[in-house]
Amino acid sequence: MSIQYALYENNLNTAKANTYTAKVKSYQTVTEEVLIDELAQRGTTLTKTDLKAVMTLLSDAIEQHLALGNSINLPFANFIPVIKGVFSASDDIYDEKRHALSVSVSLGNRLRKFSKLGVSCKKIRLPKPRPAMDNFIDCNTETQDTLITPGGLAKILGYRLIFDDQDPDQGVFFKSSDKKSTPVIKFALIRAKVLVFTVPKELQRGTYTVEIRTKFGSILREGTLKTKLKVV
């Protein structure tokens, strides 16, 4: 068993300069259904229906005891009912507008030994986030990843596409074969997964590379459409 982690710069005000924190890379979110499927495959005589019923009964029992103000200690977790909020005086009482019932959860005895179960830690390097384009749609010709219509409407689909349109260093740029970049000026929609805009009228015949430039913090990063487009 191995846990993979990456280091990130510690941006907390209380952190020492040039320190980093670790973040575990999660490959899957395990739901109740996934756990039930795994348990059913471990040689138990219980069916998935039986296991589902046990999970439901366990959850119901935990909720009932918490509603009575009881603490619950299980091998994997401890549950304690708590009240959040500030009371203004010793004779103040619980008020739903100022206070809230909640549950404090901590590791149970078994999971406290997690670090001693022979799990190793492997450091990895995650790719730095940058905008990514999946498709360029020329609305005038209704084509995808092929043509550009100067002065026409276009749409880009992808992710991490949001940028500050008041910053001239950010945005959508058409780069010609001679490396000249022409920025898009008019945007109808700027969202994380879709951009809608007017293609610059001044684009001449030729082949273009489409780039999106956006800042992550103070760092400017760019994403490029894999397919080159043409003005014909």
N, C-alpha and C positions, 0 to 999 in steps of 0.2 A: 504493500500500500504506500502511496506517495501523494503528498499534497504539494501542488505547485503554487508558487507565489511570486509576485513582482514587487519592486520597491517604487514608492512614489515620494516626491519631495513633501516634507511636512510643512504645511502652510499655516498651522495654528500659531496664533500670536504668542502663545506661551512656550512654543517649541524653541529649542536651541537652533542657532543658525546652521545650515548645511546638514540637517538631519533628515532621515527618511522613515517612512512607515511601510509596513508590509501589508499587501492585500492578497488574499487567497483567490486564485482563479477558480471560479465555479463553472463546471461543465453542464450541470443539470440541476433543476429544482425538483426535488423528490416530493411528490404528493402522497396523500393517503392511499390513493389507488395503486400507485407504484409500489409502495411498501406492502400492501396487501398481496399484490401479484408475487412479489419476491418471497414473502412468508409462505404463501401457498406452495411454492416450489421447493421448500426446504424439508420435505418429507413429513410434514405434519399431517395429522388425520383431519384437521379442520379444513373446511371448504372456504372459498372466498366469501361466501355468504356468512359463514360462521365468524370469520375474521372481521368482516365489516360490522357485524352485530356486536362483537367484543369491543371494537373501537368506539362505536356509538355509546355502548354502556359505560365505558371508561370515561368518555367525555362528559356524559350526563352526571356520573357520580362526582367527578371533579367539580363541575359547576354547582351541584347541590351543596357540597361541603364548603365551597368558597362563599356561597350565599348565606351560610350559617356562620361565617367568620372563621372557619377552620383553616389551619395550614395543612398542606399536603406534601409529604415527602415520598418521592418515587425514585427508583434507581437512576432515571435519566434526567429528572428535573424536580425542583421544589417550587411550590406555588403558595403565595401568601397574599391574602386580600389587603389592599391598602386604600386609603382615601387621599386624593390629591387636592391641593388648594390651601389657601391661607385662612385661618380663623382669626377674626378681629379681636376677640376677647374670650375670657374663660367661660362665659355663659353663652357664647355664640353656638349655633347649631348648624347641622349639615344643610346646605342650600344647593340645589341642583344647578343654579345659575353661577355659583362660585366654586363649587366643589365637584369632584368626580370620583366614582368608584373605579378602581383599577386592580390589576393583578401584577405582583412582582414575581418574576421568574428567575431562578438561578439554577446552576448545574447541580444535578444529583450526584450521589457518591460515586456511581459507576463512571459517569462522564468526566468526573474530576480526574480520573486516572487515564484520560484519553491520550495524554502525551506519553504515556508509558506503554502503549499498545503496539509498539513497533512501527509506528507511522513515521516515514521519513519526509523531509521537506526538501524540495528541489526549486532552486531559484531559476526563473525564466525571464526573458525580456519580451514584453508585450509591444506590438507595433504602436507607434504614436498615432493618436486619433487625427484623422484628416477627412475632408469632404470626399464623398464618393458618388460618381454619377453612374446610373444604370442605363438610362436611355435619354436621347435627345429627340424630341418630336417637333417637326416643322408643321405647324398647324395649317399653313396655306396650302401645302402640297399633300398633307396628311401622310407624310412619310416619316420613317423612324431610322435614326442613325445613318442618314445618307445625305440629305440636301439641306441647304440653308436658303431662306428667302430674305434678302435684305429689306428691312422695313416691315417685315411680316411678324406674326405672332409665333412664339416658340415656347416649348415647355421642357423642363429638365426634371427627370425623376431620379431619386437616389436617397441618400441619407447624410446627415450632418451638413445640410446645405445652407442653413441659416447663417447670415452674415450681417454686419453693420453697413447698411447702404449709404451711411453718411461718411464712411471712411473710404477715400479713393483707392486705397491699397487693396480693398476687399471687393468681391463681386464676381461677376461672370465676364470672362475675357475670351475673345476670338483671336488666336495667334496664327498669323499667316505663315507660309513656307519661308518667308524671309525674316521670321521671328518678330514681326511687328504685332503688338497686342492692341486690340481695339476693345474698350470696355463697353458693357451694356449700361445704358443710362436709365431707361424706363422699365420699371418692374410693376407688374400688376399683382403679383403674389410672391411672398417670400416665406416659405415654411421649411421645416426640417427635412421633409421628404419630397417637396415639389417647389419648383420655381416657374413662374410664368412671366414673360417679358417680351419687349419689342426688340427684334434683331437690329443692330445698327445699320442705317441706310448706306453708310459709306463703304461697306464691304464690297470688294471687287471680285471678279471671277477668280477662282482658284481653290486651293485646298486649305482647310483650317483645322486647327486643334482647339477644342473647347476646354477652358480651364475655369475652375472655381477656386477662389482664394478667400480664406476666412481665418480669423484669429481664434486660437485656443489660448485663453489667458492673454499674454502679450506676444505670443509666438504666431507668426503668419505661416499657414500651411496651405498647400494647394492640392487639388484633385484634378485628374485629367480624364476626359472621356477616351476610352480605348480606341474607338473608331474615329477616323478622320472624316470630316464633312466637306461638302463641296458647294460652292456658289456657281451656278451654271448660267 
